[in-house]
Amino acid sequence: MIPRGLSAAVLSVFALAAGIPLGNEMVQIVFSVIIFSVISSTLVAFILREKTTAKKQTQNPVNPAPTAE
């Protein structure tokens, strides 16, 4: 999940520069969606990394308890 939004941002700025009605609102919406997608993909990546790290630690403990013989 890689956030991509540079092309959408550029196209929305072109629409604003061309004088399209409501162009300013469109730019604000596009940039809001881009920021939301970047933040959400970062959070999802962090959560998935934490889950996989926790799962690996429970399967292969780093310091297993010594066995009494």
Secondary structure as UniProt FT lines:
FT   HELIX           6..17
FT   TURN            18..19
FT   TURN            21..22
FT   HELIX           23..59
//
